[in-house]
Amino acid sequence: MLDGAFLSHVLFWLIGAMSVGAVALMTGALFAMGRTGYRKD
């Protein structure tokens, strides 16, 4: 079960999940930073 093809797929999906999470967090951070200019507090 733990052959090279399985490990490469696991590595690929891990990198893909980390990339999707980073894009989501970056989008949220940029949105939050952009909203701070319109606040009145």
C-alpha positions as CSV (number, residue, x, y, z in Angstrom):
1,M,0.0,0.0,0.0
2,L,2.8,2.5,0.8
3,D,4.4,2.4,-2.6
4,G,5.8,5.3,-4.5
5,A,2.6,6.0,-6.5
6,F,0.6,6.3,-3.3
7,L,3.1,8.5,-1.6
8,S,3.3,10.8,-4.6
9,H,-0.5,11.1,-4.7
10,V,-0.6,11.9,-1.0
11,L,2.1,14.6,-1.4
12,F,0.3,16.0,-4.4
13,W,-3.0,16.3,-2.5
14,L,-1.3,17.7,0.6
15,I,0.4,20.4,-1.5
16,G,-2.9,21.1,-3.3
17,A,-4.9,21.4,-0.1
18,M,-2.3,23.8,1.4
19,S,-2.4,25.9,-1.7
20,V,-6.2,26.1,-1.7
21,G,-6.1,27.0,2.0
22,A,-3.4,29.7,1.4
23,V,-5.5,31.3,-1.4
24,A,-8.6,31.3,0.8
25,L,-6.7,32.9,3.7
26,M,-5.0,35.4,1.5
27,T,-8.3,36.4,-0.1
28,G,-9.8,36.9,3.3
29,A,-6.9,38.9,4.6
30,L,-6.9,41.2,1.5
31,F,-10.7,41.6,1.9
32,A,-10.3,42.5,5.6
33,M,-7.4,44.9,4.8
34,G,-9.5,46.6,2.1
35,R,-12.5,47.0,4.5
36,T,-10.4,48.8,7.2
37,G,-10.3,52.0,5.0
38,Y,-14.0,52.4,5.2
39,R,-14.5,52.0,8.9
40,K,-15.5,54.9,11.1
41,D,-14.0,53.7,14.4
